[in-house]
């Protein structure tokens, strides 16, 4: 995909905003007043104090964690495993010997059915035609 085919959502130069331009001096003055009012409101609500707390927290020493054994576990060097000697955990594999089923009937295309006696074989043969 070439760049001329990309939509306006793809921005390669970031989200930098340029200098704000106003139509006249009155609008510029009003914008400055609103900005100062907003800053005073934030100061009254304590937002500035929160920013100071965040800055102080970021300057603090980082916490250092050490991986240590808990006090009560110092003498457990070896934990014995379960005794599984003599026990067979695998189940017996079931294998069909082929003594019951006498054949396979094809009913329609890939519909295969097992046949266990002569009567089922005759019934499936009659149904097919």
N, CA, C and O atoms as a printed pandas DataFrame, in Angstrom:
     atom_number atom_name residue_name chain_id  residue_number  x_coord  y_coord  z_coord
0              1         N          UNK        A               1    0.854   -1.176    0.000
1              2        CA          UNK        A               1    0.000    0.000    0.000
2              3         C          UNK        A               1    0.894    1.232    0.000
3              4         O          UNK        A               1    1.780    1.373    0.843
4              5         N          UNK        A               2    0.657    2.088   -0.923
5              6        CA          UNK        A               2    1.471    3.303   -1.006
6              7         C          UNK        A               2    0.846    4.402   -0.158
7              8         O          UNK        A               2   -0.314    4.310    0.243
8              9         N          UNK        A               3    1.619    5.427    0.104
9             10        CA          UNK        A               3    1.182    6.470    1.026
10            11         C          UNK        A               3    0.015    7.293    0.478
11            12         O          UNK        A               3   -0.802    7.789    1.253
12            13         N          UNK        A               4   -0.072    7.443   -0.817
13            14        CA          UNK        A               4   -1.158    8.270   -1.332
14            15         C          UNK        A               4   -2.506    7.570   -1.205
15            16         O          UNK        A               4   -3.545    8.208   -1.373
16            17         N          UNK        A               5   -2.513    6.273   -0.912
17            18        CA          UNK        A               5   -3.761    5.544   -0.763
18            19         C          UNK        A               5   -4.241    5.512    0.687
19            20         O          UNK        A               5   -5.367    5.089    0.949
20            21         N          UNK        A               6   -3.415    5.949    1.626
21            22        CA          UNK        A               6   -3.786    5.938    3.039
22            23         C          UNK        A               6   -4.755    7.071    3.336
23            24         O          UNK        A               6   -4.709    8.125    2.702
24            25         N          UNK        A               7   -5.620    6.846    4.294
25            26        CA          UNK        A               7   -6.608    7.850    4.668
26            27         C          UNK        A               7   -6.012    8.901    5.587
27            28         O          UNK        A               7   -4.836    8.829    5.943
28            29         N          UNK        A               8   -6.818    9.868    5.969
29            30        CA          UNK        A               8   -6.324   10.931    6.837
30            31         C          UNK        A               8   -6.067   10.476    8.273
31            32         O          UNK        A               8   -5.448   11.204    9.050
32            33         N          UNK        A               9   -6.540    9.268    8.635
33            34        CA          UNK        A               9   -6.316    8.785    9.993
34            35         C          UNK        A               9   -4.855    8.433   10.238
35            36         O          UNK        A               9   -4.396    8.451   11.380
36            37         N          UNK        A              10   -4.130    8.115    9.184
37            38        CA          UNK        A              10   -2.722    7.774    9.341
38            39         C          UNK        A              10   -1.912    9.057    9.399
39            40         O          UNK        A              10   -1.851    9.820    8.435
40            41         N          UNK        A              11   -1.298    9.274   10.537
41            42        CA          UNK        A              11   -0.498   10.470   10.718
42            43         C          UNK        A              11    0.931   10.052   11.005
43            44         O          UNK        A              11    1.165    9.266   11.923
44            45         N          UNK        A              12    1.868   10.544   10.264
45            46        CA          UNK        A              12    3.257   10.166   10.447
46            47         C          UNK        A              12    4.043   11.180   11.254
47            48         O          UNK        A              12    5.169   10.899   11.666
48            49         N          UNK        A              13    3.480   12.343   11.487
49            50        CA          UNK        A              13    4.227   13.379   12.189
50            51         C          UNK        A              13    3.672   13.665   13.576
51            52         O          UNK        A              13    3.920   14.743   14.116
52            53         N          UNK        A              14    2.935   12.742   14.168
53            54        CA          UNK        A              14    2.482   12.900   15.541
54            55         C          UNK        A              14    1.250   13.777   15.667
55            56         O          UNK        A              14    0.540   14.026   14.693
56            57         N          UNK        A              15    1.011   14.240   16.888
57            58        CA          UNK        A              15   -0.178   15.037   17.164
58            59         C          UNK        A              15    0.208   16.422   17.660
59            60         O          UNK        A              15   -0.428   16.946   18.574
60            61         N          UNK        A              16    1.213   17.009   17.090
61            62        CA          UNK        A              16    1.652   18.331   17.512
62            63         C          UNK        A              16    0.657   19.376   17.038
63            64         O          UNK        A              16    0.209   19.367   15.891
64            65         N          UNK        A              17    0.327   20.270   17.948
65            66        CA          UNK        A              17   -0.570   21.358   17.572
66            67         C          UNK        A              17    0.258   22.614   17.380
67            68         O          UNK        A              17    1.178   22.897   18.148
68            69         N          UNK        A              18   -0.070   23.331   16.385
69            70        CA          UNK        A              18    0.653   24.562   16.103
70            71         C          UNK        A              18    0.178   25.706   16.985
71            72         O          UNK        A              18   -0.614   25.506   17.907
72            73         N          UNK        A              19    0.663   26.895   16.698
73            74        CA          UNK        A              19    0.296   28.083   17.452
74            75         C          UNK        A              19   -1.164   28.413   17.156
75            76         O          UNK        A              19   -1.599   28.371   16.006
76            77         N          UNK        A              20   -1.926   28.747   18.223
77            78        CA          UNK        A              20   -3.331   29.054   18.065
78            79         C          UNK        A              20   -3.467   30.471   17.516
79            80         O          UNK        A              20   -2.881   31.418   18.042
80            81         N          UNK        A              21   -4.244   30.594   16.459
81            82        CA          UNK        A              21   -4.471   31.904   15.858
82            83         C          UNK        A              21   -5.912   32.317   16.112
83            84         O          UNK        A              21   -6.838   31.521   15.958
84            85         N          UNK        A              22   -6.087   33.581   16.507
85            86        CA          UNK        A              22   -7.413   34.096   16.790
86            87         C          UNK        A              22   -7.814   35.105   15.716
87            88         O          UNK        A              22   -6.966   35.699   15.050
88            89         N          UNK        A              23   -9.133   35.284   15.564
89            90        CA          UNK        A              23   -9.607   36.221   14.556
90            91         C          UNK        A              23   -9.285   37.666   14.909
91            92         O          UNK        A              23   -8.943   38.471   14.043
92            93         N          UNK        A              24   -9.401   37.983   16.206
93            94        CA          UNK        A              24   -9.117   39.353   16.615
94            95         C          UNK        A              24   -8.565   39.358   18.040
95            96         O          UNK        A              24   -8.461   38.307   18.674
96            97         N          UNK        A              25   -8.218   40.522   18.531
97            98        CA          UNK        A              25   -7.603   40.665   19.844
98            99         C          UNK        A              25   -8.581   40.344   20.963
99           100         O          UNK        A              25   -8.171   39.867   22.021
100          101         N          UNK        A              26   -9.857   40.597   20.749
101          102        CA          UNK        A              26  -10.856   40.326   21.777
102          103         C          UNK        A              26  -10.943   38.820   22.055
103          104         O          UNK        A              26  -11.030   38.407   23.211
104          105         N          UNK        A              27  -10.920   38.012   21.010
105          106        CA          UNK        A              27  -10.956   36.557   21.189
106          107         C          UNK        A              27   -9.692   36.068   21.887
107          108         O          UNK        A              27   -9.761   35.170   22.726
108          109         N          UNK        A              28   -8.556   36.639   21.557
109          110        CA          UNK        A              28   -7.305   36.250   22.195
110          111         C          UNK        A              28   -7.348   36.595   23.679
111          112         O          UNK        A              28   -6.920   35.793   24.510
112          113         N          UNK        A              29   -7.849   37.759   24.020
113          114        CA          UNK        A              29   -7.975   38.175   25.415
114          115         C          UNK        A              29   -8.912   37.245   26.173
115          116         O          UNK        A              29   -8.615   36.842   27.298
116          117         N          UNK        A              30  -10.050   36.900   25.556
117          118        CA          UNK        A              30  -11.030   36.004   26.183
118          119         C          UNK        A              30  -10.400   34.623   26.427
119          120         O          UNK        A              30  -10.636   34.021   27.474
120          121         N          UNK        A              31   -9.617   34.125   25.494
121          122        CA          UNK        A              31   -8.953   32.828   25.644
122          123         C          UNK        A              31   -7.951   32.860   26.799
123          124         O          UNK        A              31   -7.852   31.899   27.562
124          125         N          UNK        A              32   -7.206   33.966   26.929
125          126        CA          UNK        A              32   -6.266   34.088   28.041
126          127         C          UNK        A              32   -6.995   34.118   29.384
127          128         O          UNK        A              32   -6.541   33.505   30.350
128          129         N          UNK        A              33   -8.141   34.839   29.449
129          130        CA          UNK        A              33   -8.923   34.897   30.677
130          131         C          UNK        A              33   -9.453   33.509   31.065
131          132         O          UNK        A              33   -9.390   33.111   32.229
132          133         N          UNK        A              34   -9.970   32.788   30.076
133          134        CA          UNK        A              34  -10.477   31.444   30.347
134          135         C          UNK        A              34   -9.358   30.521   30.843
135          136         O          UNK        A              34   -9.573   29.687   31.722
136          137         N          UNK        A              35   -8.168   30.681   30.270
137          138        CA          UNK        A              35   -7.035   29.847   30.688
138          139         C          UNK        A              35   -6.655   30.137   32.129
139          140         O          UNK        A              35   -6.399   29.208   32.895
140          141         N          UNK        A              36   -6.612   31.410   32.515
141          142        CA          UNK        A              36   -6.266   31.749   33.897
142          143         C          UNK        A              36   -7.359   31.281   34.866
143          144         O          UNK        A              36   -7.053   30.806   35.959
144          145         N          UNK        A              37   -8.643   31.416   34.467
145          146        CA          UNK        A              37   -9.738   30.935   35.308
146          147         C          UNK        A              37   -9.643   29.422   35.516
147          148         O          UNK        A              37   -9.875   28.920   36.616
148          149         N          UNK        A              38   -9.298   28.706   34.442
149          150        CA          UNK        A              38   -9.175   27.258   34.529
150          151         C          UNK        A              38   -8.046   26.864   35.486
151          152         O          UNK        A              38   -8.199   25.933   36.276
152          153         N          UNK        A              39   -6.934   27.561   35.417
153          154        CA          UNK        A              39   -5.807   27.257   36.295
154          155         C          UNK        A              39   -6.164   27.547   37.752
155          156         O          UNK        A              39   -5.787   26.787   38.644
156          157         N          UNK        A              40   -6.892   28.646   38.001
157          158        CA          UNK        A              40   -7.322   28.960   39.363
158          159         C          UNK        A              40   -8.284   27.904   39.894
159          160         O          UNK        A              40   -8.203   27.515   41.059
160          161         N          UNK        A              41   -9.181   27.447   39.052
161          162        CA          UNK        A              41  -10.123   26.409   39.453
162          163         C          UNK        A              41   -9.387   25.123   39.829
163          164         O          UNK        A              41   -9.708   24.497   40.839
164          165         N          UNK        A              42   -8.422   24.735   39.037
165          166        CA          UNK        A              42   -7.641   23.542   39.340
166          167         C          UNK        A              42   -6.884   23.699   40.653
167          168         O          UNK        A              42   -6.761   22.751   41.428
168          169         N          UNK        A              43   -6.377   24.910   40.894
169          170        CA          UNK        A              43   -5.646   25.164   42.127
170          171         C          UNK        A              43   -6.579   25.064   43.333
171          172         O          UNK        A              43   -6.195   24.521   44.368
172          173         N          UNK        A              44   -7.805   25.587   43.204
173          174        CA          UNK        A              44   -8.776   25.512   44.296
174          175         C          UNK        A              44   -9.187   24.068   44.576
175          176         O          UNK        A              44   -9.417   23.698   45.728
176          177         N          UNK        A              45   -9.278   23.266   43.542
177          178        CA          UNK        A              45   -9.686   21.865   43.704
178          179         C          UNK        A              45   -8.546   20.979   44.186
179          180         O          UNK        A              45   -8.778   19.817   44.521
180          181         N          UNK        A              46   -7.335   21.487   44.229
181          182        CA          UNK        A              46   -6.214   20.721   44.729
182          183         C          UNK        A              46   -5.518   19.874   43.672
183          184         O          UNK        A              46   -4.742   18.982   44.012
184          185         N          UNK        A              47   -5.778   20.135   42.413
185          186        CA          UNK        A              47   -5.155   19.361   41.351
186          187         C          UNK        A              47   -3.664   19.660   41.273
187          188         O          UNK        A              47   -2.857   18.777   40.983
188          189         N          UNK        A              48   -3.311   20.902   41.534
189          190        CA          UNK        A              48   -1.897   21.261   41.483
190          191         C          UNK        A              48   -1.117   20.535   42.574
191          192         O          UNK        A              48    0.018   20.110   42.360
192          193         N          UNK        A              49   -1.742   20.396   43.757
193          194        CA          UNK        A              49   -1.095   19.662   44.845
194          195         C          UNK        A              49   -0.906   18.197   44.458
195          196         O          UNK        A              49    0.104   17.587   44.810
196          197         N          UNK        A              50   -1.878   17.628   43.731
197          198        CA          UNK        A              50   -1.761   16.234   43.285
198          199         C          UNK        A              50   -0.593   16.077   42.324
199          200         O          UNK        A              50    0.141   15.091   42.382
200          201         N          UNK        A              51   -0.426   17.048   41.445
201          202        CA          UNK        A              51    0.693   16.982   40.496
202          203         C          UNK        A              51    2.024   17.054   41.238
203          204         O          UNK        A              51    2.983   16.376   40.867
204          205         N          UNK        A              52    2.083   17.881   42.290
205          206        CA          UNK        A              52    3.310   17.970   43.080
206          207         C          UNK        A              52    3.596   16.642   43.779
207          208         O          UNK        A              52    4.744   16.202   43.843
208          209         N          UNK        A              53    2.532   15.999   44.307
209          210        CA          UNK        A              53    2.705   14.707   44.955
210          211         C          UNK        A              53    3.217   13.669   43.960
211          212         O          UNK        A              53    4.093   12.868   44.285
212          213         N          UNK        A              54    2.670   13.689   42.757
213          214        CA          UNK        A              54    3.106   12.735   41.732
214          215         C          UNK        A              54    4.564   12.970   41.367
215          216         O          UNK        A              54    5.334   12.021   41.220
216          217         N          UNK        A              55    4.942   14.232   41.222
217          218        CA          UNK        A              55    6.322   14.542   40.866
218          219         C          UNK        A              55    7.275   14.097   41.972
219          220         O          UNK        A              55    8.351   13.568   41.692
220          221         N          UNK        A              56    6.877   14.314   43.243
221          222        CA          UNK        A              56    7.718   13.894   44.361
222          223         C          UNK        A              56    7.827   12.371   44.420
223          224         O          UNK        A              56    8.892   11.831   44.719
224          225         N          UNK        A              57    6.739   11.692   44.138
225          226        CA          UNK        A              57    6.757   10.228   44.152
226          227         C          UNK        A              57    7.643    9.680   43.040
227          228         O          UNK        A              57    8.307    8.660   43.224
228          229         N          UNK        A              58    7.659   10.337   41.905
229          230        CA          UNK        A              58    8.489    9.870   40.796
230          231         C          UNK        A              58    9.974   10.089   41.076
231          232         O          UNK        A              58   10.819    9.368   40.546
232          233         N          UNK        A              59   10.298   11.094   41.917
233          234        CA          UNK        A              59   11.693   11.366   42.249
234          235         C          UNK        A              59   12.209   10.460   43.368
235          236         O          UNK        A              59   13.417   10.382   43.595
236          237         N          UNK        A              60   11.306    9.781   44.061
237          238        CA          UNK        A              60   11.692    8.950   45.211
238          239         C          UNK        A              60   12.493    7.735   44.753
239          240         O          UNK        A              60   12.463    7.345   43.586
240          241         N          UNK        A              61   13.208    7.154   45.709
241          242        CA          UNK        A              61   13.989    5.935   45.451
242          243         C          UNK        A              61   13.040    4.818   45.048
243          244         O          UNK        A              61   11.984    4.667   45.663
244          245         N          UNK        A              62   13.380    4.043   44.048
245          246        CA          UNK        A              62   12.514    2.914   43.691
246          247         C          UNK        A              62   12.617    1.805   44.738
247          248         O          UNK        A              62   13.656    1.633   45.375
248          249         N          UNK        A              63   11.543    1.070   44.902
249          250        CA          UNK        A              63   11.531   -0.018   45.861
250          251         C          UNK        A              63   12.386   -1.168   45.345
251          252         O          UNK        A              63   12.387   -1.468   44.151
252          253         N          UNK        A              64   13.109   -1.805   46.252
253          254        CA          UNK        A              64   13.976   -2.925   45.881
254          255         C          UNK        A              64   13.393   -4.186   46.507
255          256         O          UNK        A              64   13.189   -4.255   47.719
256          257         N          UNK        A              65   13.133   -5.167   45.677
257          258        CA          UNK        A              65   12.582   -6.424   46.145
258          259         C          UNK        A              65   13.657   -7.497   46.097
259          260         O          UNK        A              65   14.437   -7.576   45.149
260          261         N          UNK        A              66   13.682   -8.326   47.146
261          262        CA          UNK        A              66   14.628   -9.438   47.199
262          263         C          UNK        A              66   13.837  -10.731   47.278
263          264         O          UNK        A              66   12.841  -10.821   47.996
264          265         N          UNK        A              67   14.285  -11.722   46.542
265          266        CA          UNK        A              67   13.654  -13.015   46.578
266          267         C          UNK        A              67   14.323  -13.839   47.668
267          268         O          UNK        A              67   15.464  -14.276   47.523
268          269         N          UNK        A              68   13.602  -14.042   48.753
269          270        CA          UNK        A              68   14.152  -14.765   49.896
270          271         C          UNK        A              68   13.180  -15.849   50.331
271          272         O          UNK        A              68   11.980  -15.774   50.067
272          273         N          UNK        A              69   13.715  -16.846   50.995
273          274        CA          UNK        A              69   12.899  -17.918   51.549
274          275         C          UNK        A              69   12.236  -17.429   52.823
275          276         O          UNK        A              69   12.893  -16.786   53.641
276          277         N          UNK        A              70   10.948  -17.713   53.018
277          278        CA          UNK        A              70   10.291  -17.305   54.256
278          279         C          UNK        A              70   10.950  -17.954   55.467
279          280         O          UNK        A              70   11.620  -18.978   55.336
280          281         N          UNK        A              71   10.765  -17.365   56.640
281          282        CA          UNK        A              71   11.447  -17.796   57.858
282          283         C          UNK        A              71   11.080  -19.230   58.227
283          284         O          UNK        A              71   11.965  -19.997   58.605
284          285         N          UNK        A              72    9.843  -19.610   58.135
285          286        CA          UNK        A              72    9.417  -20.945   58.544
286          287         C          UNK        A              72    9.837  -22.045   57.589
287          288         O          UNK        A              72    9.676  -23.221   57.916
288          289         N          UNK        A              73   10.363  -21.718   56.437
289          290        CA          UNK        A              73   10.685  -22.713   55.426
290          291         C          UNK        A              73   12.171  -22.950   55.266
291          292         O          UNK        A              73   12.590  -23.447   54.221
292          293         N          UNK        A              74   12.958  -22.630   56.219
293          294        CA          UNK        A              74   14.407  -22.751   56.064
294          295         C          UNK        A              74   14.881  -24.189   56.120
295          296         O          UNK        A              74   15.907  -24.510   55.520
296          297         N          UNK        A              75   14.165  -25.082   56.827
297          298        CA          UNK        A              75   14.664  -26.439   56.992
298          299         C          UNK        A              75   13.985  -27.458   56.079
299          300         O          UNK        A              75   14.200  -28.654   56.275
300          301         N          UNK        A              76   13.194  -27.067   55.115
301          302        CA          UNK        A              76   12.573  -28.015   54.190
302          303         C          UNK        A              76   13.386  -28.046   52.905
303          304         O          UNK        A              76   13.040  -27.394   51.920
304          305         N          UNK        A              77   14.453  -28.799   52.928
305          306        CA          UNK        A              77   15.324  -28.868   51.754
306          307         C          UNK        A              77   14.798  -29.844   50.713
307          308         O          UNK        A              77   15.010  -29.659   49.515
308          309         N          UNK        A              78   14.104  -30.897   51.179
309          310        CA          UNK        A              78   13.624  -31.893   50.243
310          311         C          UNK        A              78   12.182  -32.245   50.585
311          312         O          UNK        A              78   11.876  -32.558   51.735
312          313         N          UNK        A              79   11.308  -32.197   49.609
313          314        CA          UNK        A              79    9.919  -32.582   49.803
314          315         C          UNK        A              79    9.731  -33.909   49.072
315          316         O          UNK        A              79    9.899  -33.957   47.854
316          317         N          UNK        A              80    9.390  -34.987   49.775
317          318        CA          UNK        A              80    9.257  -36.282   49.114
318          319         C          UNK        A              80    8.059  -36.316   48.171
319          320         O          UNK        A              80    7.019  -35.717   48.446
320          321         N          UNK        A              81    8.221  -37.022   47.061
321          322        CA          UNK        A              81    7.134  -37.139   46.104
322          323         C          UNK        A              81    6.233  -38.296   46.491
323          324         O          UNK        A              81    6.581  -39.091   47.364
324          325         N          UNK        A              82    5.081  -38.395   45.851
325          326        CA          UNK        A              82    4.157  -39.480   46.128
326          327         C          UNK        A              82    4.748  -40.800   45.662
327          328         O          UNK        A              82    5.484  -40.850   44.676
328          329         N          UNK        A              83    4.429  -41.839   46.359
329          330        CA          UNK        A              83    4.917  -43.157   45.987
330          331         C          UNK        A              83    3.983  -43.707   44.915
331          332         O          UNK        A              83    2.813  -43.978   45.184
332          333         N          UNK        A              84    4.495  -43.870   43.714
333          334        CA          UNK        A              84    3.670  -44.375   42.621
334          335         C          UNK        A              84    4.208  -45.692   42.086
335          336         O          UNK        A              84    3.761  -46.153   41.036
336          337         N          UNK        A              85    5.147  -46.302   42.775
337          338        CA          UNK        A              85    5.720  -47.563   42.307
338          339         C          UNK        A              85    4.686  -48.667   42.423
339          340         O          UNK        A              85    4.019  -48.794   43.449
340          341         N          UNK        A              86    4.549  -49.473   41.365
341          342        CA          UNK        A              86    3.628  -50.590   41.376
342          343         C          UNK        A              86    2.221  -50.232   40.943
343          344         O          UNK        A              86    1.369  -51.116   40.856
344          345         N          UNK        A              87    1.954  -48.979   40.671
345          346        CA          UNK        A              87    0.625  -48.564   40.234
346          347         C          UNK        A              87    0.676  -48.198   38.764
347          348         O          UNK        A              87    1.504  -47.393   38.338
348          349         N          UNK        A              88   -0.211  -48.796   38.001
349          350        CA          UNK        A              88   -0.284  -48.484   36.579
350          351         C          UNK        A              88   -1.394  -47.463   36.385
351          352         O          UNK        A              88   -2.557  -47.758   36.656
352          353         N          UNK        A              89   -1.057  -46.285   35.927
353          354        CA          UNK        A              89   -2.049  -45.227   35.790
354          355         C          UNK        A              89   -2.707  -45.208   34.428
355          356         O          UNK        A              89   -3.737  -44.554   34.262
356          357         N          UNK        A              90   -2.151  -45.900   33.447
357          358        CA          UNK        A              90   -2.756  -45.888   32.115
358          359         C          UNK        A              90   -3.880  -46.910   32.052
359          360         O          UNK        A              90   -3.699  -48.042   32.502
360          361         N          UNK        A              91   -5.038  -46.544   31.504
361          362        CA          UNK        A              91   -6.148  -47.496   31.419
362          363         C          UNK        A              91   -5.882  -48.521   30.313
363          364         O          UNK        A              91   -5.060  -48.309   29.422
364          365         N          UNK        A              92   -6.595  -49.618   30.404
365          366        CA          UNK        A              92   -6.459  -50.641   29.370
366          367         C          UNK        A              92   -7.017  -50.108   28.060
367          368         O          UNK        A              92   -8.083  -49.492   28.031
368          369         N          UNK        A              93   -6.293  -50.349   26.985
369          370        CA          UNK        A              93   -6.724  -49.875   25.683
370          371         C          UNK        A              93   -7.808  -50.802   25.156
371          372         O          UNK        A              93   -7.623  -52.018   25.107
372          373         N          UNK        A              94   -8.946  -50.224   24.762
373          374        CA          UNK        A              94  -10.058  -51.027   24.262
374          375         C          UNK        A              94   -9.881  -51.240   22.763
375          376         O          UNK        A              94   -9.766  -50.286   21.995
376          377         N          UNK        A              95   -9.863  -52.516   22.361
377          378        CA          UNK        A              95   -9.671  -52.878   20.956
378          379         C          UNK        A              95  -10.839  -53.737   20.523
379          380         O          UNK        A              95  -11.181  -54.716   21.186
380          381         N          UNK        A              96  -11.454  -53.371   19.406
381          382        CA          UNK        A              96  -12.569  -54.160   18.882
382          383         C          UNK        A              96  -12.014  -55.399   18.203
383          384         O          UNK        A              96  -11.128  -55.317   17.353
384          385         N          UNK        A              97  -12.550  -56.550   18.592
385          386        CA          UNK        A              97  -12.038  -57.811   18.049
386          387         C          UNK        A              97  -12.668  -58.172   16.716
387          388         O          UNK        A              97  -12.091  -58.951   15.957
388          389         N          UNK        A              98  -13.844  -57.622   16.411
389          390        CA          UNK        A              98  -14.479  -57.902   15.124
390          391         C          UNK        A              98  -15.381  -59.117   15.147
391          392         O          UNK        A              98  -15.747  -59.615   14.082
392          393         N          UNK        A              99  -15.752  -59.610   16.302
393          394        CA          UNK        A              99  -16.595  -60.806   16.360
394          395         C          UNK        A              99  -18.074  -60.494   16.207
395          396         O          UNK        A              99  -18.822  -61.371   15.775
396          397         N          UNK        A             100  -18.535  -59.302   16.534
397          398        CA          UNK        A             100  -19.960  -58.966   16.466
398          399         C          UNK        A             100  -20.355  -58.383   15.120
399          400         O          UNK        A             100  -21.384  -58.769   14.566
400          401         N          UNK        A             101  -19.578  -57.480   14.589
401          402        CA          UNK        A             101  -19.952  -56.789   13.353
402          403         C          UNK        A             101  -19.611  -57.667   12.151
403          404         O          UNK        A             101  -18.506  -58.200   12.043
404          405         N          UNK        A             102  -20.613  -57.807   11.227
405          406        CA          UNK        A             102  -20.360  -58.653   10.058
406          407         C          UNK        A             102  -20.044  -57.846    8.812
407          408         O          UNK        A             102  -19.575  -58.404    7.820
408          409         N          UNK        A             103  -20.294  -56.536    8.844
409          410        CA          UNK        A             103  -19.979  -55.733    7.672
410          411         C          UNK        A             103  -20.398  -54.289    7.829
411          412         O          UNK        A             103  -20.874  -53.867    8.883
412          413         N          UNK        A             104  -20.206  -53.527    6.731
413          414        CA          UNK        A             104  -20.551  -52.111    6.711
414          415         C          UNK        A             104  -21.439  -51.865    5.504
415          416         O          UNK        A             104  -21.110  -52.276    4.391
416          417         N          UNK        A             105  -22.576  -51.188    5.723
417          418        CA          UNK        A             105  -23.502  -50.874    4.638
418          419         C          UNK        A             105  -23.335  -49.415    4.253
419          420         O          UNK        A             105  -23.200  -48.541    5.109
420          421         N          UNK        A             106  -23.347  -49.164    2.932
421          422        CA          UNK        A             106  -23.268  -47.795    2.436
422          423         C          UNK        A             106  -24.678  -47.388    2.049
423          424         O          UNK        A             106  -25.230  -47.880    1.065
424          425         N          UNK        A             107  -25.259  -46.481    2.832
425          426        CA          UNK        A             107  -26.637  -46.080    2.578
426          427         C          UNK        A             107  -26.707  -45.047    1.469
427          428         O          UNK        A             107  -27.467  -45.222    0.516
428          429         N          UNK        A             108  -25.943  -43.987    1.567
429          430        CA          UNK        A             108  -25.955  -42.939    0.545
430          431         C          UNK        A             108  -24.628  -42.217    0.597
431          432         O          UNK        A             108  -24.275  -41.643    1.627
432          433         N          UNK        A             109  -23.906  -42.236   -0.468
433          434        CA          UNK        A             109  -22.587  -41.617   -0.589
434          435         C          UNK        A             109  -21.680  -42.003    0.575
435          436         O          UNK        A             109  -21.141  -43.110    0.575
436          437         N          UNK        A             110  -21.494  -41.142    1.557
437          438        CA          UNK        A             110  -20.547  -41.454    2.622
438          439         C          UNK        A             110  -21.235  -41.815    3.929
439          440         O          UNK        A             110  -20.617  -41.735    4.991
440          441         N          UNK        A             111  -22.483  -42.206    3.872
441          442        CA          UNK        A             111  -23.220  -42.605    5.082
442          443         C          UNK        A             111  -22.966  -44.092    5.319
443          444         O          UNK        A             111  -23.641  -44.938    4.733
444          445         N          UNK        A             112  -22.020  -44.406    6.154
445          446        CA          UNK        A             112  -21.663  -45.791    6.442
446          447         C          UNK        A             112  -22.328  -46.237    7.733
447          448         O          UNK        A             112  -22.328  -45.504    8.721
448          449         N          UNK        A             113  -22.900  -47.450    7.726
449          450        CA          UNK        A             113  -23.550  -47.981    8.913
450          451         C          UNK        A             113  -23.020  -49.378    9.187
451          452         O          UNK        A             113  -22.863  -50.169    8.257
452          453         N          UNK        A             114  -22.739  -49.696   10.451
453          454        CA          UNK        A             114  -22.284  -51.052   10.765
454          455         C          UNK        A             114  -23.440  -52.051   10.707
455          456         O          UNK        A             114  -24.569  -51.726   11.075
456          457         N          UNK        A             115  -23.157  -53.238   10.254
457          458        CA          UNK        A             115  -24.153  -54.308   10.172
458          459         C          UNK        A             115  -23.743  -55.388   11.166
459          460         O          UNK        A             115  -22.618  -55.888   11.140
460          461         N          UNK        A             116  -24.708  -55.744   12.063
461          462        CA          UNK        A             116  -24.396  -56.717   13.101
462          463         C          UNK        A             116  -25.066  -58.079   12.883
463          464         O          UNK        A             116  -24.656  -59.063   13.498
464          465         N          UNK        A             117  -26.074  -58.156   12.033
465          466        CA          UNK        A             117  -26.687  -59.454   11.746
466          467         C          UNK        A             117  -27.216  -59.484   10.312
467          468         O          UNK        A             117  -27.198  -58.470    9.615
468          469         N          UNK        A             118  -27.682  -60.643    9.884
469          470        CA          UNK        A             118  -28.124  -60.837    8.501
470          471         C          UNK        A             118  -29.366  -60.014    8.190
471          472         O          UNK        A             118  -29.501  -59.503    7.078
472          473         N          UNK        A             119  -30.275  -59.877    9.150
473          474        CA          UNK        A             119  -31.516  -59.138    8.928
474          475         C          UNK        A             119  -31.211  -57.649    8.642
475          476         O          UNK        A             119  -31.822  -57.067    7.746
476          477         N          UNK        A             120  -30.298  -57.042    9.371
477          478        CA          UNK        A             120  -29.931  -55.637    9.111
478          479         C          UNK        A             120  -29.317  -55.489    7.734
479          480         O          UNK        A             120  -29.555  -54.491    7.055
480          481         N          UNK        A             121  -28.543  -56.455    7.318
481          482        CA          UNK        A             121  -27.937  -56.401    5.984
482          483         C          UNK        A             121  -29.004  -56.436    4.908
483          484         O          UNK        A             121  -28.915  -55.690    3.933
484          485         N          UNK        A             122  -30.017  -57.288    5.061
485          486        CA          UNK        A             122  -31.093  -57.369    4.066
486          487         C          UNK        A             122  -31.923  -56.091    4.074
487          488         O          UNK        A             122  -32.304  -55.595    3.013
488          489         N          UNK        A             123  -32.211  -55.548    5.265
489          490        CA          UNK        A             123  -33.005  -54.321    5.362
490          491         C          UNK        A             123  -32.295  -53.152    4.681
491          492         O          UNK        A             123  -32.916  -52.394    3.936
492          493         N          UNK        A             124  -31.006  -53.010    4.934
493          494        CA          UNK        A             124  -30.284  -51.912    4.307
494          495         C          UNK        A             124  -30.197  -52.096    2.800
495          496         O          UNK        A             124  -30.193  -51.112    2.061
496          497         N          UNK        A             125  -30.127  -53.336    2.330
497          498        CA          UNK        A             125  -30.084  -53.594    0.892
498          499         C          UNK        A             125  -31.391  -53.219    0.232
499          500         O          UNK        A             125  -31.381  -52.697   -0.883
500          501         N          UNK        A             126  -32.520  -53.467    0.882
501          502        CA          UNK        A             126  -33.817  -53.113    0.324
502          503         C          UNK        A             126  -34.077  -51.617    0.380
503          504         O          UNK        A             126  -34.714  -51.069   -0.519
504          505         N          UNK        A             127  -33.595  -50.945    1.425
505          506        CA          UNK        A             127  -33.811  -49.505    1.541
506          507         C          UNK        A             127  -33.036  -48.731    0.494
507          508         O          UNK        A             127  -33.448  -47.649    0.077
508          509         N          UNK        A             128  -31.940  -49.276    0.080
509          510        CA          UNK        A             128  -31.064  -48.563   -0.844
510          511         C          UNK        A             128  -31.671  -48.452   -2.217
511          512         O          UNK        A             128  -31.383  -47.493   -2.934
512          513         N          UNK        A             129  -32.509  -49.405   -2.616
513          514        CA          UNK        A             129  -33.045  -49.423   -3.978
514          515         C          UNK        A             129  -34.405  -48.816   -4.074
515          516         O          UNK        A             129  -34.982  -48.763   -5.161
